[in-house]
Amino acid sequence: MRTSENITNIAASLALAQSEIEPAVFDSNNPDYNSRYASLASVMRACRNALSKNQIAVVQGSSVSEKNVVVNTMLIHASGDYIADDLSIPISQNTPQAIGSALTYGRRYGLASLVGIVCEEDDDAESAMPKSDDNGGFDNVEYTAPKESVSQAPARASNVKEVKTPRESKSKRAIARAALIKEIFNTSNQLGMNITNLKEFISNLTGKSIAESGDLSDADLPFILGELQKLKATESKAA
């Protein structure tokens, strides 16, 4: 993953956008595997308005070689902050059909992964991926599913009726969480911290290795904000 030197603005805006993003709708079928999946259009619909509302644009580029298609996905904030990552897709043959299939696959998974959209695994890129190489082995696409993916959900007993949380309650919780994250970034920025400094500060406070805001529990956020505000007050008195 690549980022601009400072990602304070895009991090805060992305946190707000994620509070509004719903899971992508499974709107397509793969007849070969008798499965449903969320198409590129569905993934884009799930996040476009929330990202645009928070001044984040999506830019996707690509490059093609004889054996691979590389899709670059970049989230760019109005401030100039950006977050970007690449996804390499092996192709079975260098044909327009195989390349097009790999491009669609790469754009969909690249966007879903970078934004944090939940969608199920699928095999719609089957025609793009080689069955085997000359040595009888396989080329694989490495993809880490979002933390809230269906495959990682805890198993439920078949005789237990699921109680669903009202969407409104989830939305309020997400908005409150996003507001705390934004305030943490704003306060750390006022203290002159960059993203690396902030991660180190949080890791020292919580004893957790922090890669993204999703690594923090709801209880962690007010504690971290309070410690940052104490530090800010101390520095103000010293000045």
Secondary structure, 3 states (H helix, E strand, C coil): CEECCCCHHHHHHHHHHHCCCCCCCCCEEECCCCEEECCHHHHHHHHHHHHHHCCEEEEEEEEECCCEEEEEEEEEECCCCEEEEEEEEECCCCCHHHHHHHHHHHHHHHHHHHHCCCCCCCCCCCCCCCCCCCCCCCCCCCCCCCCCCHHHCCCCCCCCCCCCCCHHHHHHHHHHHHHHHHHHHHHHHHCCCCHHHHHHHHHHHHCCCCCCHHHCCCCHHHHHHHHHHHHHHHHHHHC
